[in-house]
C-alpha cells in the first residue's frame, strides 16, 4: 500500500491511522485473519495467560487437542461454576475451555501431568502497519472497504458530514456489514395457539 502524501502529521499520518483503524475493525468483525497459538498444559494448572509477540488476540475460533484428537467445547466461568461448583478440584485432560478477558484462558480440568499441547486457532487483530512495505493482513475483498473507510474519515475530519455518511454507507456495504446496521429496529414475532398477550378492551 503506497504512501501518496508526505510522511508528516498533516500528510500521510492521518491517512495511515484511518487505514489501520479500518484494517483492524474489518479483521475484528470478520475474523478473517487467524493464527494458531500453541499452549502447553502444565500439571494442576487451570488458568493460563497468553503472550503475543505481535498482533492482538481477538477470540478463539477452535481449540484442538492433537494428542487426544479432540475438539474442546467453549464455555464460560459462570456456566461452569453453576454446573460444577467444585470444578477446580477436578483432574484430567480438559474437555472445555473459557476465554477470560483478552489474554487469559481457563479449563474445566487440570491435567495430572505436563506435556499436552493445545492448538488454539484464534481470530487476530493485526498490528498497525507503519511502512508501505509492511504486509497487510486483509483479504482482497476488504481492501476497497479499507480505502472507503479512510475516505469517510477524511471527509468527517473536514466537517463534511454528508459525504462522510455516503462513504460510510459504501464501506459498510463493501465490507458486508450492513446487517449490523439494520434500517429498522429488531422485532420478535411470536406464533402459536392463543393470544401471546391480553388485548385491551375498546372503550
KELOVO-816185 format. One record per residue (C-alpha): residue in one letter; z, x, y. Coordinates in Angstrom, 3 decimals, padded with zeros to 6 digits. Layout:
BEGIN
type:A	zz:Z	xx:X	yy:Y
...
REM end
This chain:
BEGIN
type:X	zz:000.000	xx:000.000	yy:000.000
type:X	zz:-001.247	xx:001.902	yy:003.023
type:X	zz:000.584	xx:002.049	yy:006.340
type:X	zz:-001.703	xx:000.979	yy:009.161
type:X	zz:000.765	xx:001.420	yy:012.024
type:X	zz:002.624	xx:004.429	yy:013.344
type:X	zz:005.863	xx:005.104	yy:011.492
type:X	zz:008.132	xx:004.116	yy:014.350
type:X	zz:010.711	xx:001.373	yy:014.847
type:X	zz:008.124	xx:-000.587	yy:016.811
type:X	zz:005.355	xx:000.155	yy:014.315
type:X	zz:005.459	xx:000.266	yy:010.543
type:X	zz:009.224	xx:-000.062	yy:010.004
type:X	zz:009.445	xx:-003.848	yy:010.653
type:X	zz:006.312	xx:-004.409	yy:008.565
type:X	zz:007.679	xx:-002.335	yy:005.707
type:X	zz:011.013	xx:-004.159	yy:005.891
type:X	zz:009.233	xx:-007.515	yy:005.661
type:X	zz:007.155	xx:-006.392	yy:002.685
type:X	zz:010.262	xx:-005.035	yy:000.964
type:X	zz:012.049	xx:-008.337	yy:001.511
type:X	zz:009.076	xx:-010.230	yy:000.076
type:X	zz:008.790	xx:-007.972	yy:-002.968
type:X	zz:012.494	xx:-008.244	yy:-003.724
type:X	zz:012.546	xx:-012.014	yy:-003.263
type:X	zz:009.490	xx:-012.513	yy:-005.456
type:X	zz:010.923	xx:-010.352	yy:-008.235
type:X	zz:014.302	xx:-012.076	yy:-007.990
type:X	zz:012.902	xx:-015.602	yy:-008.151
type:X	zz:010.177	xx:-014.986	yy:-010.731
type:X	zz:011.912	xx:-012.415	yy:-012.923
type:X	zz:008.553	xx:-010.674	yy:-013.196
type:X	zz:009.946	xx:-007.137	yy:-013.091
type:X	zz:012.073	xx:-006.373	yy:-016.150
type:X	zz:013.694	xx:-003.266	yy:-017.553
type:X	zz:015.606	xx:-002.608	yy:-020.774
type:X	zz:019.180	xx:-001.426	yy:-020.407
type:X	zz:020.787	xx:000.241	yy:-023.439
type:X	zz:024.504	xx:-000.435	yy:-023.724
type:X	zz:026.649	xx:001.455	yy:-026.238
type:X	zz:029.555	xx:-000.581	yy:-027.576
type:X	zz:032.977	xx:001.001	yy:-027.968
type:X	zz:035.831	xx:000.131	yy:-030.276
type:X	zz:038.246	xx:-002.513	yy:-028.988
type:X	zz:036.399	xx:-002.942	yy:-025.681
type:X	zz:035.364	xx:-006.394	yy:-024.424
type:X	zz:034.132	xx:-005.656	yy:-020.901
type:X	zz:031.612	xx:-003.150	yy:-019.561
type:X	zz:030.262	xx:-002.083	yy:-016.203
type:X	zz:026.540	xx:-001.402	yy:-015.978
type:X	zz:025.352	xx:001.563	yy:-013.960
type:X	zz:021.845	xx:001.528	yy:-012.488
type:X	zz:020.463	xx:004.811	yy:-011.154
type:X	zz:017.758	xx:002.939	yy:-009.276
type:X	zz:016.697	xx:-000.641	yy:-008.635
type:X	zz:019.173	xx:-003.526	yy:-008.670
type:X	zz:020.306	xx:-005.719	yy:-011.547
type:X	zz:019.310	xx:-009.388	yy:-011.295
type:X	zz:020.184	xx:-011.189	yy:-014.509
type:X	zz:019.912	xx:-010.878	yy:-018.284
type:X	zz:016.764	xx:-012.188	yy:-019.937
type:X	zz:017.681	xx:-011.256	yy:-023.515
type:X	zz:020.452	xx:-009.373	yy:-025.288
type:X	zz:019.439	xx:-007.908	yy:-028.653
type:X	zz:021.447	xx:-006.032	yy:-031.292
type:X	zz:018.867	xx:-003.920	yy:-033.105
type:X	zz:021.174	xx:-002.773	yy:-035.897
type:X	zz:022.000	xx:-006.368	yy:-036.851
type:X	zz:018.577	xx:-007.726	yy:-035.860
type:X	zz:020.491	xx:-010.372	yy:-033.960
type:X	zz:019.983	xx:-012.028	yy:-030.588
type:X	zz:023.225	xx:-012.676	yy:-028.730
type:X	zz:023.711	xx:-016.045	yy:-027.048
type:X	zz:024.698	xx:-016.350	yy:-023.416
type:X	zz:027.989	xx:-017.930	yy:-022.400
type:X	zz:030.446	xx:-017.662	yy:-019.538
type:X	zz:034.098	xx:-016.746	yy:-019.407
type:X	zz:035.235	xx:-020.295	yy:-018.583
type:X	zz:033.443	xx:-021.799	yy:-021.590
type:X	zz:034.605	xx:-019.021	yy:-023.865
type:X	zz:038.223	xx:-019.382	yy:-022.707
type:X	zz:038.140	xx:-023.139	yy:-023.349
type:X	zz:036.573	xx:-022.775	yy:-026.789
type:X	zz:038.718	xx:-019.853	yy:-027.895
type:X	zz:041.687	xx:-019.021	yy:-025.635
type:X	zz:042.545	xx:-016.091	yy:-027.905
type:X	zz:039.094	xx:-014.516	yy:-027.898
type:X	zz:040.485	xx:-011.247	yy:-026.520
type:X	zz:042.239	xx:-010.779	yy:-029.863
type:X	zz:039.022	xx:-011.198	yy:-031.886
type:X	zz:037.414	xx:-008.196	yy:-033.528
type:X	zz:033.945	xx:-007.702	yy:-034.908
type:X	zz:030.375	xx:-007.387	yy:-033.768
type:X	zz:029.836	xx:-009.677	yy:-030.738
type:X	zz:027.731	xx:-012.825	yy:-031.028
type:X	zz:027.820	xx:-013.902	yy:-027.373
type:X	zz:027.703	xx:-012.189	yy:-024.009
type:X	zz:028.641	xx:-013.225	yy:-020.487
type:X	zz:027.488	xx:-011.885	yy:-017.158
type:X	zz:030.298	xx:-011.376	yy:-014.652
type:X	zz:029.201	xx:-010.722	yy:-011.097
type:X	zz:026.270	xx:-008.405	yy:-010.520
type:X	zz:027.219	xx:-005.445	yy:-012.728
type:X	zz:029.818	xx:-006.486	yy:-015.325
type:X	zz:029.292	xx:-007.786	yy:-018.866
type:X	zz:031.724	xx:-009.266	yy:-021.337
type:X	zz:031.561	xx:-010.163	yy:-025.020
type:X	zz:033.301	xx:-012.631	yy:-027.314
type:X	zz:034.420	xx:-009.921	yy:-029.740
type:X	zz:035.243	xx:-006.230	yy:-029.600
type:X	zz:033.814	xx:-004.058	yy:-032.392
type:X	zz:036.252	xx:-002.263	yy:-034.658
type:X	zz:034.339	xx:000.991	yy:-034.243
type:X	zz:031.937	xx:002.540	yy:-031.772
type:X	zz:028.254	xx:003.079	yy:-032.432
type:X	zz:026.403	xx:-000.211	yy:-031.967
type:X	zz:023.813	xx:-000.255	yy:-029.197
type:X	zz:022.582	xx:-003.375	yy:-027.440
type:X	zz:019.109	xx:-003.591	yy:-025.924
type:X	zz:019.501	xx:-005.767	yy:-022.844
type:X	zz:016.301	xx:-006.925	yy:-021.163
type:X	zz:017.113	xx:-007.522	yy:-017.502
type:X	zz:015.275	xx:-009.063	yy:-014.596
type:X	zz:015.420	xx:-006.389	yy:-011.935
type:X	zz:015.091	xx:-006.299	yy:-008.153
type:X	zz:013.104	xx:-003.165	yy:-007.262
type:X	zz:014.457	xx:-000.568	yy:-004.929
type:X	zz:012.965	xx:-000.749	yy:-001.427
type:X	zz:009.882	xx:001.388	yy:-001.021
type:X	zz:009.837	xx:003.995	yy:001.753
type:X	zz:006.383	xx:005.590	yy:001.418
type:X	zz:002.898	xx:004.252	yy:000.887
type:X	zz:002.704	xx:006.289	yy:-002.346
type:X	zz:005.719	xx:004.561	yy:-003.899
type:X	zz:004.847	xx:002.333	yy:-006.884
type:X	zz:005.044	xx:-001.369	yy:-006.085
type:X	zz:006.844	xx:-003.325	yy:-008.825
type:X	zz:004.928	xx:-006.500	yy:-008.229
type:X	zz:002.373	xx:-008.490	yy:-010.163
type:X	zz:-001.098	xx:-008.503	yy:-008.564
type:X	zz:-000.906	xx:-012.271	yy:-008.099
type:X	zz:002.159	xx:-011.787	yy:-005.887
type:X	zz:000.726	xx:-009.030	yy:-003.688
type:X	zz:-001.098	xx:-011.505	yy:-001.475
type:X	zz:002.086	xx:-013.560	yy:-001.230
type:X	zz:003.993	xx:-010.491	yy:-000.003
type:X	zz:001.402	xx:-009.968	yy:002.715
type:X	zz:001.708	xx:-013.602	yy:003.755
type:X	zz:005.491	xx:-013.267	yy:003.917
type:X	zz:005.176	xx:-010.241	yy:006.223
type:X	zz:002.692	xx:-012.143	yy:008.405
type:X	zz:005.119	xx:-015.061	yy:008.592
type:X	zz:007.933	xx:-012.786	yy:009.767
type:X	zz:005.598	xx:-011.128	yy:012.287
type:X	zz:004.891	xx:-014.464	yy:013.988
type:X	zz:008.538	xx:-015.522	yy:013.731
type:X	zz:009.661	xx:-012.314	yy:015.472
type:X	zz:007.407	xx:-013.223	yy:018.387
type:X	zz:008.726	xx:-016.739	yy:018.681
type:X	zz:005.603	xx:-018.452	yy:017.316
type:X	zz:007.332	xx:-020.970	yy:015.047
type:X	zz:004.156	xx:-022.984	yy:014.406
type:X	zz:002.151	xx:-020.096	yy:012.980
type:X	zz:005.197	xx:-018.725	yy:011.190
type:X	zz:005.621	xx:-022.064	yy:009.422
type:X	zz:001.922	xx:-022.084	yy:008.479
type:X	zz:002.198	xx:-018.659	yy:006.858
type:X	zz:005.457	xx:-019.621	yy:005.166
type:X	zz:003.677	xx:-022.549	yy:003.512
type:X	zz:000.877	xx:-020.208	yy:002.371
type:X	zz:003.435	xx:-017.772	yy:000.981
type:X	zz:005.273	xx:-020.470	yy:-000.978
type:X	zz:002.024	xx:-021.858	yy:-002.369
type:X	zz:000.605	xx:-018.474	yy:-003.398
type:X	zz:003.901	xx:-017.455	yy:-004.991
type:X	zz:004.150	xx:-020.769	yy:-006.824
type:X	zz:007.477	xx:-021.610	yy:-005.233
type:X	zz:006.518	xx:-024.899	yy:-003.609
type:X	zz:008.560	xx:-026.703	yy:-006.271
type:X	zz:011.633	xx:-025.030	yy:-004.823
type:X	zz:010.978	xx:-026.824	yy:-001.537
type:X	zz:010.249	xx:-030.448	yy:-002.533
type:X	zz:008.696	xx:-032.698	yy:000.075
type:X	zz:011.208	xx:-035.438	yy:-000.739
type:X	zz:014.814	xx:-035.356	yy:-001.796
type:X	zz:015.524	xx:-035.283	yy:-005.507
type:X	zz:016.194	xx:-038.635	yy:-007.146
type:X	zz:017.629	xx:-039.560	yy:-010.520
type:X	zz:016.262	xx:-042.585	yy:-012.335
type:X	zz:018.259	xx:-044.390	yy:-014.993
type:X	zz:016.657	xx:-046.696	yy:-017.528
type:X	zz:018.311	xx:-048.775	yy:-020.196
type:X	zz:019.710	xx:-052.148	yy:-021.047
type:X	zz:021.793	xx:-053.889	yy:-018.483
type:X	zz:022.369	xx:-053.072	yy:-014.849
type:X	zz:023.338	xx:-049.481	yy:-014.029
type:X	zz:025.367	xx:-050.790	yy:-011.062
type:X	zz:026.702	xx:-054.091	yy:-009.735
type:X	zz:024.262	xx:-055.789	yy:-007.427
type:X	zz:025.601	xx:-057.076	yy:-004.171
type:X	zz:025.590	xx:-060.844	yy:-003.720
type:X	zz:023.403	xx:-062.063	yy:-000.834
type:X	zz:025.364	xx:-063.683	yy:001.976
REM end
